[in-house]
Amino acid sequence: MLQNAAAAAERAVPVPVSSRTDKLMARIALVIVTGGILYGAYALGGPVWWKFYATVVHPYEDGEKGAHPVAGSSGKPVASATVASTKTADPVVTASPPPPPKEKEKKPFNPGDYPLTKERVTPLLQDGLIMITWANHHYLDFAKSWVHNLQKSGVKGYMVGAMDDDMLKDLVQLDIPTWRMNTGITKRDLGWGSHNFHLMGRFKIKLIRDVLALDVSVVVSDIDTAWVKNPIPYFHRFPEADILTSTDQLGPTVKDDSLENFPAAGSAFNIGIMLFRPTSKAFLDDWVKSLNDPKMWDQTAFNDLARKGHSTSQPPKNLWKGYDGKLTVGVLPCALFASGHTFFVQRKYAELGLEPYVAHATFQYSGTPGKRHRFREFMLFEDPPEYYDHEKGFVAIDMDIPQSLLDAAAKPVVGSMSADKLYDHFALVHHQLYRLRSAIGVALTLGRAIVLPPIWCQLDKYWAPLHDGNIPGSHWKKPFICPADHVLDLEGGWHNTRPEFGAHLQYREYSFFNNPRMSKAVNESRVTVEICASPNAQDCEEGSRPGLVKDGVVKLLPNLKSAAIAKALESVADKKVIILKNAKDAFQGFSDPEEQARFENRLKHYTSVSCCLERNPGWIWYDFFADQPHSDRFNRKFSTWVPKHGDSDQDVVGYKVSTGARHLLAASSGVGAEGVEQLGGDVVAAAADTGAVWSRDQDFERQARAQAQSGGVGLGLPRRLQSEEADKLQEVRYLTAVEMDAMFSAP
């Protein structure tokens, strides 16, 4: 027994571990034990903790004081519940919604996270193409509109380059595909022809080369474009083309959607809209090299290189060889990939019965505000919802234009632009300005925004002499609704807040109420304010009390001053839209003389110029007060308005009443035809308002084409109004006599 007990005790004593094998086995055992402990804690810890939490930390209460826990098989609550109990029904348990998920922490904005790389571009390709534009922060609203229009047209493959980091940050927040350009160029308006503008052009060319280096095809589009139809299928019709380019051609050489015939379409190629395929890389390298000359303009260099050793268009696709035969080029149809003239003025796409692809806001006269307004007129600008409302509301005009004025403006203007061809145009435009003058006064009196009317014109506008009343090389039916910047100085007068004018006046485009973004509530909140024809008319308010509204109409006596208008229209302050009928006599002036002086100063600076006569200076200022004695912006005194050259006091020799107007005046004034030449401008204006009609001429064909004169053509517009293409005509190298001939006449 003792021996057995001693043996057992000896076996119970730990055996010393000394060998390497014993130590390894001991470590393995330790790992196994430790793992078991950790697994046990993991498996049992959760239920134990929730049991402890439910009974000690946050005990549940029974009955109406609380809710029962709903637990899963592990004992862990899966949802809280609310108990609804009644005497006749079992409790109904309704699960409350789960707590909202925690928002992911947004990664801090880092400009370096947005390079232009193949990895970022390739996923955005649409049918092998990427469409790009670029802008600084000043053009953010243009960028948003550019994207909006592309999305509406079905384009998904696009990017917007950010020229500064403020722009980059906003584009990222808007979830617009972008990349960092980091140009160091101004964040303000680039200013056509400025140093910053030329720098931007150079960045643009290098950018195209950088994108092509990614082995993708790229469509480049200036920021002042509005895409209205997906162009990608059109570009794929020409897979052989290395480059497709838009043009400043004003008269189409084709009547369908074919590429233009070259060199019949001889005007300068416009690099605002172009397609480049990777096969054009060598051309891009040479284009970049040519810009080492600081005086070289990017578009000039493109035209020079592309036309070098060119061939002619080859049917059926009208492609041709350029760049000494090394490049296959096509000129996009000018009616469909349209300039500011073929789209906004000629509306050539409608004349041909075709759908346009894009509008480019060139050939306009009020800088960036003018571009924005043109897009708004055609409902192609993406404004925020608040743009379509106003705290006080709007004033619009029921414009009355006698048929006689429209018929006179339909008569052909033939040949070079001389003074004897001016009358019908100025009679038509000034008639509309007199009514706009009164509407502006009413809008300012009531603190409302003015909705500009469509302005009908007979003559075109340009920076050089007109021919047949048009920019040489163009032709369309007259009269036409001209863009507001043809008549009004939107950039210098209307756009900025100017204390010397008084309160700032907001304005809207003529298509404003037709825009689908306009709310029904605003659009239908209307009242008509009718101006009575006579001071002795019955039932017309004279402004001593709020006016009576009958059948949606308030009648006012003519030529009331601001205080009387404000009192009479108190009764319609809740209406968003006031429509003025017989608007010319709606406003006599401000009751406060100082406010009246500011009003007159404002209107003297609200008009732009008609341009251009063959004699320089060829521009003539439109005048809101041409129907009455006054002094204009240059302090020139008029008793009877006659056109004067530029800002000089020199009358335009040869200006006279047109033949049709002369007969009208003779009949209405009783002075006889021989006495009409002596009639004052106010009599002429009054006669134009009588509404007499003479027959409209048949559609006409132009009798002559403009021919460029050797040495070029002098510019007509004053320097301040040369907002866009005028600087091009004045400063760039391609405007030689030879190219003028290409631009102004058929080859």
Backbone hydrogen bonds, N-H to C=O, Kabsch-Sander energy under -0.5 kcal/mol:
donor,donor_aa,acceptor,acceptor_aa,energy
5,A,1,M,-2.8
6,A,2,L,-2.4
7,A,3,Q,-2.1
8,A,4,N,-2.3
9,A,5,A,-2.5
10,E,6,A,-2.0
11,R,7,A,-2.0
12,A,8,A,-1.4
13,V,9,A,-0.9
18,S,16,P,-0.6
23,K,19,S,-1.8
24,L,20,R,-2.0
25,M,21,T,-2.3
26,A,22,D,-2.0
27,R,23,K,-1.9
28,I,24,L,-2.1
29,A,25,M,-2.1
30,L,26,A,-2.0
31,V,27,R,-2.2
32,I,28,I,-2.2
33,V,29,A,-2.4
34,T,30,L,-2.4
35,G,31,V,-2.7
36,G,32,I,-2.1
37,I,33,V,-2.2
38,L,34,T,-2.4
39,Y,35,G,-2.5
40,G,36,G,-2.3
41,A,37,I,-2.2
42,Y,38,L,-2.3
43,A,39,Y,-2.9
44,L,40,G,-2.6
45,G,41,A,-1.9
46,G,42,Y,-0.7
48,V,44,L,-2.0
49,W,45,G,-2.7
50,W,46,G,-2.7
51,K,47,P,-2.4
52,F,48,V,-2.5
53,Y,49,W,-3.0
54,A,50,W,-2.7
55,T,51,K,-1.7
56,V,52,F,-2.3
57,V,52,F,-1.2
58,H,53,Y,-3.5
60,Y,54,A,-0.7
65,K,62,D,-1.1
66,G,63,G,-1.3
70,V,79,A,-0.8
71,A,69,P,-0.6
72,G,76,K,-1.9
75,G,72,G,-2.0
78,V,70,V,-2.6
79,A,70,V,-1.0
82,T,94,T,-1.0
84,A,82,T,-0.6
84,A,92,V,-1.1
85,S,83,V,-0.6
86,T,89,A,-1.0
92,V,84,A,-1.6
93,V,91,P,-0.5
94,T,82,T,-1.3
94,T,92,V,-0.6
95,A,93,V,-0.6
96,S,80,S,-0.9
113,D,110,N,-2.6
114,Y,111,P,-1.4
117,T,115,P,-1.0
121,V,117,T,-1.9
122,T,118,K,-2.7
124,L,121,V,-1.7
125,L,121,V,-0.6
125,L,122,T,-1.5
126,Q,129,L,-2.9
127,D,125,L,-0.5
129,L,126,Q,-1.6
130,I,217,S,-1.5
131,M,157,G,-2.2
132,I,219,V,-2.8
133,T,159,M,-1.5
135,A,161,G,-2.0
138,H,187,K,-0.7
139,Y,136,N,-1.8
140,L,137,H,-1.5
143,A,139,Y,-2.3
144,K,140,L,-2.3
145,S,141,D,-1.9
146,W,142,F,-2.7
147,V,143,A,-2.3
148,H,144,K,-2.4
149,N,145,S,-2.7
150,L,146,W,-1.9
151,Q,147,V,-2.7
152,K,148,H,-2.1
153,S,149,N,-1.7
154,G,150,L,-0.6
154,G,151,Q,-1.1
155,V,150,L,-2.6
158,Y,156,K,-1.2
159,M,131,M,-2.0
160,V,177,P,-2.5
161,G,133,T,-3.2
161,G,159,M,-0.5
162,A,179,W,-2.6
163,M,135,A,-2.3
163,M,161,G,-0.7
168,L,164,D,-2.1
169,K,165,D,-2.4
170,D,166,D,-1.9
171,L,167,M,-2.5
172,V,168,L,-2.3
173,Q,169,K,-2.2
174,L,170,D,-1.8
175,D,172,V,-1.4
176,I,171,L,-2.6
179,W,160,V,-0.8
180,R,114,Y,-3.4
181,M,162,A,-2.6
181,M,179,W,-0.6
182,N,162,A,-1.0
183,T,163,M,-1.3
184,G,163,M,-0.8
194,S,191,G,-2.3
197,F,190,L,-0.6
198,H,194,S,-2.2
199,L,195,H,-2.2
200,M,196,N,-2.5
201,G,197,F,-1.9
202,R,198,H,-1.6
203,F,199,L,-2.2
204,K,200,M,-2.3
205,I,201,G,-1.8
206,K,202,R,-2.1
207,L,203,F,-2.4
208,I,204,K,-2.2
209,R,205,I,-2.0
210,D,206,K,-2.3
211,V,207,L,-2.4
212,L,208,I,-2.4
213,A,209,R,-1.6
214,L,211,V,-1.7
215,D,212,L,-2.2
216,V,211,V,-0.7
217,S,128,G,-1.1
218,V,276,F,-2.6
219,V,130,I,-2.5
220,V,218,V,-0.6
220,V,274,M,-2.5
221,S,132,I,-1.9
222,D,272,G,-2.6
225,T,222,D,-0.5
225,T,223,I,-0.7
226,A,359,A,-2.2
228,V,357,Y,-2.8
229,K,357,Y,-1.4
230,N,153,S,-0.6
235,F,231,P,-2.3
236,H,232,I,-1.9
237,R,234,Y,-1.4
238,F,235,F,-1.6
241,A,238,F,-1.4
242,D,328,T,-2.2
243,I,328,T,-1.9
244,L,275,L,-1.7
245,T,330,G,-2.4
246,S,270,N,-0.8
246,S,273,I,-2.0
248,D,268,A,-2.6
260,E,331,V,-2.7
265,A,261,N,-2.9
266,G,264,A,-1.6
270,N,246,S,-1.9
271,I,269,F,-0.6
273,I,270,N,-0.9
274,M,220,V,-2.1
275,L,244,L,-2.7
276,F,218,V,-2.9
277,R,242,D,-2.1
280,S,277,R,-2.5
281,K,278,P,-1.5
284,L,280,S,-2.2
285,D,281,K,-2.3
286,D,282,A,-1.9
287,W,283,F,-2.3
288,V,284,L,-2.6
289,K,285,D,-2.1
290,S,286,D,-2.2
291,L,287,W,-0.8
291,L,288,V,-0.9
292,N,289,K,-1.9
293,D,290,S,-1.0
296,M,293,D,-1.9
301,A,297,W,-2.4
302,F,298,D,-1.9
303,N,299,Q,-2.4
304,D,300,T,-2.6
305,L,301,A,-2.5
306,A,302,F,-2.9
307,R,303,N,-2.0
308,K,304,D,-0.7
308,K,305,L,-0.6
310,H,307,R,-1.8
311,S,321,K,-2.6
313,S,262,F,-3.0
314,Q,319,L,-2.3
317,K,314,Q,-0.5
318,N,314,Q,-1.8
319,L,314,Q,-0.9
320,W,329,V,-2.5
322,G,327,L,-2.8
323,Y,305,L,-0.6
323,Y,306,A,-0.9
324,D,308,K,-3.8
326,K,322,G,-0.7
326,K,323,Y,-1.3
327,L,322,G,-2.0
329,V,320,W,-3.3
329,V,327,L,-0.6
330,G,243,I,-1.5
332,L,245,T,-2.9
332,L,330,G,-0.6
336,L,333,P,-1.0
337,F,333,P,-2.9
338,A,336,L,-0.8
338,A,358,V,-2.0
339,S,334,C,-0.5
343,F,339,S,-1.8
344,F,340,G,-0.7
345,V,341,H,-1.1
346,Q,341,H,-3.0
347,R,341,H,-0.5
348,K,342,T,-2.6
350,A,347,R,-0.8
351,E,347,R,-1.7
352,L,348,K,-2.0
353,G,349,Y,-0.5
353,G,350,A,-0.7
354,L,349,Y,-2.9
357,Y,336,L,-2.5
358,V,336,L,-2.0
359,A,226,A,-1.9
360,H,338,A,-2.1
361,A,224,D,-2.5
361,A,359,A,-0.5
362,T,360,H,-2.5
370,G,366,S,-2.0
371,K,367,G,-1.9
372,R,368,T,-2.5
373,H,369,P,-2.3
374,R,370,G,-2.2
375,F,371,K,-2.0
376,R,372,R,-2.1
377,E,373,H,-2.6
378,F,374,R,-1.3
379,M,376,R,-1.8
380,L,375,F,-3.3
383,D,381,F,-1.2
387,Y,384,P,-1.8
388,Y,385,P,-1.6
389,D,386,E,-1.4
394,F,576,K,-3.4
395,V,449,A,-2.3
396,A,578,I,-3.0
398,D,580,L,-3.1
399,M,397,I,-1.3
401,I,399,M,-0.6
405,L,402,P,-0.8
406,L,402,P,-1.4
407,D,403,Q,-2.8
408,A,404,S,-2.3
409,A,405,L,-1.9
410,A,406,L,-0.8
410,A,407,D,-0.7
411,K,408,A,-1.2
414,V,412,P,-0.6
417,M,466,L,-1.1
418,S,416,S,-0.9
421,K,418,S,-1.8
422,L,419,A,-1.7
426,F,422,L,-2.2
427,A,423,Y,-2.8
428,L,424,D,-1.8
429,V,425,H,-2.6
430,H,426,F,-2.6
431,H,427,A,-1.5
432,Q,428,L,-1.2
433,L,429,V,-2.0
434,Y,430,H,-2.3
435,R,431,H,-0.9
436,L,432,Q,-2.1
437,R,433,L,-2.6
438,S,434,Y,-1.4
439,A,435,R,-2.0
440,I,436,L,-2.5
441,G,437,R,-1.9
442,V,438,S,-2.2
443,A,439,A,-2.7
444,L,440,I,-2.7
445,T,441,G,-2.1
446,L,442,V,-2.1
447,G,443,A,-0.9
448,R,443,A,-2.3
449,A,393,G,-2.4
450,I,506,Q,-2.3
451,V,395,V,-2.8
452,L,450,I,-0.7
452,L,508,R,-2.3
455,I,482,C,-0.6
456,W,454,P,-0.6
457,C,480,F,-2.9
460,D,469,G,-2.8
462,Y,611,C,-1.4
466,L,612,C,-2.0
467,H,470,N,-2.8
468,D,415,G,-3.0
469,G,415,G,-0.5
470,N,467,H,-1.8
474,S,471,I,-1.9
480,F,457,C,-2.2
482,C,455,I,-2.3
482,C,480,F,-0.9
486,H,483,P,-2.3
487,V,484,A,-1.5
488,L,484,A,-3.3
489,D,606,Y,-1.8
490,L,488,L,-1.6
493,G,489,D,-2.4
494,W,489,D,-1.5
495,H,490,L,-1.8
498,R,496,N,-0.6
501,F,498,R,-2.4
502,G,499,P,-1.4
506,Q,504,H,-0.6
508,R,450,I,-2.2
512,F,509,E,-1.7
514,N,511,S,-1.4
515,N,511,S,-0.6
515,N,512,F,-1.1
518,M,515,N,-2.1
523,N,519,S,-2.4
524,E,520,K,-2.2
525,S,522,V,-1.0
526,R,524,E,-1.6
527,V,577,V,-1.9
528,T,552,G,-2.6
529,V,579,I,-2.9
530,E,528,T,-0.7
530,E,554,V,-2.4
531,I,581,K,-2.3
532,C,530,E,-0.6
532,C,556,L,-2.9
537,A,534,S,-1.6
540,C,537,A,-0.6
541,E,555,K,-3.2
547,G,568,A,-3.1
550,K,548,L,-0.6
550,K,553,V,-2.7
553,V,550,K,-1.1
554,V,528,T,-2.6
556,L,530,E,-2.5
557,L,541,E,-2.8
559,N,585,D,-3.7
562,S,589,G,-1.8
565,I,561,K,-2.2
566,A,562,S,-2.7
567,K,563,A,-1.9
568,A,564,A,-2.6
569,L,565,I,-2.1
570,E,567,K,-1.3
571,S,568,A,-0.6
572,V,569,L,-1.2
573,A,570,E,-1.3
575,K,572,V,-1.7
577,V,525,S,-2.6
578,I,394,F,-2.4
579,I,527,V,-2.5
579,I,577,V,-0.5
580,L,396,A,-2.8
580,L,578,I,-0.6
581,K,529,V,-2.4
582,N,398,D,-0.6
585,D,582,N,-1.0
586,A,583,A,-2.1
588,Q,560,L,-2.8
589,G,560,L,-0.6
596,Q,592,D,-2.3
597,A,593,P,-2.1
598,R,594,E,-1.9
599,F,595,E,-2.3
600,E,596,Q,-2.4
601,N,597,A,-2.1
602,R,598,R,-2.4
603,L,599,F,-2.2
604,K,600,E,-1.8
605,H,601,N,-0.8
605,H,602,R,-1.1
606,Y,603,L,-0.8
607,T,603,L,-0.6
608,S,487,V,-3.5
610,S,620,I,-3.2
613,L,618,G,-1.4
614,E,417,M,-2.5
619,W,716,G,-0.6
620,I,610,S,-2.2
622,Y,608,S,-2.1
626,A,623,D,-1.3
628,Q,625,F,-1.8
630,H,638,F,-2.2
632,D,636,R,-2.0
635,N,632,D,-2.3
638,F,630,H,-3.2
641,W,626,A,-0.7
645,H,650,Q,-2.7
646,G,619,W,-2.7
648,S,645,H,-2.4
651,D,649,D,-0.6
652,V,643,P,-2.5
653,V,651,D,-0.9
655,Y,652,V,-1.4
662,R,658,S,-2.5
663,H,659,T,-1.9
664,L,660,G,-1.9
665,L,661,A,-2.8
666,A,662,R,-2.4
667,A,663,H,-2.1
668,S,664,L,-2.2
669,S,665,L,-2.7
670,G,666,A,-1.4
672,G,666,A,-0.6
675,G,672,G,-1.0
676,V,672,G,-0.6
676,V,673,A,-0.9
678,Q,675,G,-1.3
679,L,676,V,-2.1
684,V,680,G,-2.0
685,A,681,G,-2.5
686,A,682,D,-2.1
687,A,683,V,-2.7
688,A,684,V,-2.1
689,D,685,A,-1.1
690,T,687,A,-1.5
691,G,688,A,-0.7
712,G,709,Q,-2.2
716,G,463,W,-2.7
721,L,718,P,-1.4
722,Q,719,R,-1.5
723,S,721,L,-1.9
727,D,724,E,-1.0
728,K,724,E,-0.8
729,L,725,E,-2.5
730,Q,726,A,-2.1
731,E,727,D,-2.5
732,V,728,K,-1.7
735,L,732,V,-0.7
736,T,734,Y,-2.6
740,M,736,T,-2.4
741,D,737,A,-1.8
742,A,738,V,-1.4
743,M,739,E,-2.3
744,F,740,M,-2.8
745,S,741,D,-1.4
